[in-house]
């Protein structure tokens, strides 16, 4: 929990410092720790995607995705939590791949997979839209096709903001979607 607070503040070296000693922990928190550690390493070194720390962060996140994509035994203890973590890991892997021009196709695929797992998540929708528009999609066509989903995502983001959740991302996502919808005021 402390590492997540430091991550929101952008204190990625502190996140790495807190989580590295627990990287090989076994148990239910293993994948969450590795996901947060990998994300912090990539955010800390995002200007150098060819660096060893960035590649290590990518490998940690990709490892979480791979592990969560493996079939489980007959009983999955908390399927919803597992799928939510998988969607989060896929979304972050998409972001990590965006920085590396050799992984552009993987970035789009991972963003779409996250949205497919949690179609009501406004942050995953905003990530897919941003990625597709950055790649040359025509904004008017995208908005025309996805307007209802985008309006739902704006309402969800603004509800999160009103409740003090997912800050500052709730405000950023709502603003980003409103701009795409032509609501710039």
C-alpha positions in Angstrom: 0.0 0.0 0.0 2.8 2.4 0.8 4.5 1.7 -2.6 1.2 2.5 -4.3 1.0 5.9 -2.5 4.6 6.7 -3.6 3.7 5.7 -7.2 0.8 8.1 -7.3 3.2 10.8 -6.1 5.6 9.9 -8.9 8.2 8.8 -6.5 9.3 5.8 -8.6 12.8 5.3 -7.0 11.1 5.0 -3.6 8.6 2.4 -5.0 11.6 0.4 -6.4 13.3 0.6 -3.0 10.3 -0.6 -1.1 9.4 -3.5 -3.4 12.7 -4.9 -4.6 13.3 -6.8 -1.3 9.9 -8.6 -1.9 10.2 -9.3 -5.6 10.6 -13.1 -5.0 7.9 -13.3 -2.4 5.6 -16.3 -2.9 1.9 -16.1 -2.2 -1.1 -14.0 -3.3 0.7 -10.7 -3.5 3.5 -12.0 -5.7 2.1 -10.8 -9.0 0.9 -7.4 -7.6 4.3 -6.7 -6.2 6.0 -7.6 -9.5 3.6 -5.5 -11.4 4.1 -2.4 -9.3 7.9 -3.0 -9.3 8.0 -3.4 -13.1 5.8 -0.4 -13.6 8.0 1.8 -11.3 11.2 0.7 -13.1 9.7 1.5 -16.5 8.3 4.9 -15.3 11.6 5.8 -13.7 13.5 4.9 -16.9 10.9 5.7 -19.6 13.3 8.0 -21.5 15.7 5.1 -21.9 13.7 2.1 -23.1 16.9 0.3 -24.2 18.3 0.4 -20.7 18.6 -2.6 -18.4 16.3 -1.3 -15.7 13.5 -0.6 -18.3 13.9 -4.0 -19.9 13.8 -5.5 -16.4 10.6 -3.7 -15.7 9.1 -4.9 -19.0 10.2 -8.4 -18.2 8.5 -8.2 -14.7 5.2 -7.0 -16.2 5.3 -9.4 -19.1 6.0 -12.2 -16.6 2.9 -11.2 -14.6 0.8 -11.3 -17.8 2.1 -14.7 -18.8 1.5 -16.1 -15.3 -2.0 -14.8 -15.2 -2.8 -16.2 -18.6 -1.9 -19.7 -17.5 -4.9 -21.9 -16.8 -5.5 -22.5 -13.1 -6.4 -25.7 -11.3 -10.0 -26.8 -10.7 -10.6 -24.0 -8.2 -9.7 -20.4 -8.7 -9.9 -18.7 -5.3 -10.7 -15.2 -6.4 -11.4 -15.1 -10.1 -12.6 -11.5 -10.3 -9.5 -10.2 -8.5 -7.3 -12.3 -10.7 -8.9 -11.0 -13.9 -8.8 -7.4 -12.7 -5.1 -7.8 -12.0 -4.6 -9.4 -15.4 -6.4 -6.4 -17.1 -4.2 -4.0 -15.2 -1.1 -5.8 -16.1 -2.1 -5.9 -19.8 -2.8 -2.2 -19.8 0.5 -1.4 -18.2 2.3 -3.7 -20.7 0.6 -1.8 -23.5 1.9 1.4 -22.1 5.4 0.0 -21.7 5.4 -1.3 -25.3 4.3 2.1 -26.6 7.6 3.6 -25.7 9.5 1.0 -27.7 8.8 1.6 -31.5 9.7 -2.1 -32.1 6.7 -3.2 -30.0 4.0 -0.9 -31.4 1.8 -3.9 -32.5 2.1 -5.5 -29.1 1.1 -2.2 -27.4 -2.2 -2.0 -29.3 -2.9 -5.7 -28.7 -2.3 -5.4 -25.0 -4.4 -2.3 -24.7 -7.3 -4.0 -26.5 -7.0 -7.1 -24.4 -7.3 -5.1 -21.2 -10.4 -3.3 -22.5 -11.9 -6.7 -23.5 -11.4 -8.0 -20.0 -13.0 -4.9 -18.4 -15.0 -3.1 -21.0 -16.6 -0.8 -18.4 -13.2 0.5 -17.2 -12.9 4.1 -18.5 -9.1 4.2 -18.1 -8.7 1.2 -20.5 -11.0 2.8 -23.0 -9.1 6.0 -22.9 -5.8 4.2 -23.3 -7.1 2.3 -26.4 -8.5 5.5 -27.9 -5.3 7.4 -27.3 -3.2 4.7 -28.8 -5.3 4.3 -31.9 -5.5 8.0 -32.5 -1.7 8.4 -32.0 -1.4 5.7 -34.7 -3.4 7.7 -37.2 -7.0 6.7 -36.7 -9.4 9.5 -37.6 -10.8 11.0 -34.4 -14.3 11.8 -35.9 -14.8 8.2 -37.0 -13.7 6.7 -33.7 -15.9 9.1 -31.7 -18.9 8.4 -33.9 -18.5 4.7 -33.3 -17.8 4.8 -29.6 -19.7 7.9 -28.4 -22.0 5.9 -26.0 -19.1 4.1 -24.4 -17.1 7.3 -24.2 -20.0 9.1 -22.4 -20.3 6.2 -19.9 -16.6 6.3 -19.4 -16.8 10.1 -18.7 -19.5 9.5 -16.1 -17.6 6.7 -14.4 -14.4 8.8 -14.3 -16.2 11.9 -12.9 -17.9 9.7 -10.4 -14.5 8.3 -9.3 -13.2 11.9 -9.0 -16.2 13.0 -6.9 -15.5 10.1 -4.6 -11.8 10.9 -4.4 -10.9 7.7 -6.2 -8.2 7.1 -8.8 -6.9 10.7 -8.5 -5.5 12.4 -10.5 -6.2 9.8 -13.3 -10.0 10.2 -13.0 -9.8 13.9 -13.8 -7.3 13.3 -16.6 -9.3 10.5 -18.2 -12.6 12.5 -18.0 -10.9 15.5 -19.6 -9.2 13.5 -22.3 -12.5 11.8 -23.3 -14.4 15.1 -23.2 -11.9 16.7 -25.5 -12.4 13.8 -28.0 -16.1 14.2 -27.7 -15.7 17.9 -28.7 -16.6 19.2 -25.2 -13.6 21.5 -24.7 -15.2 24.0 -22.4 
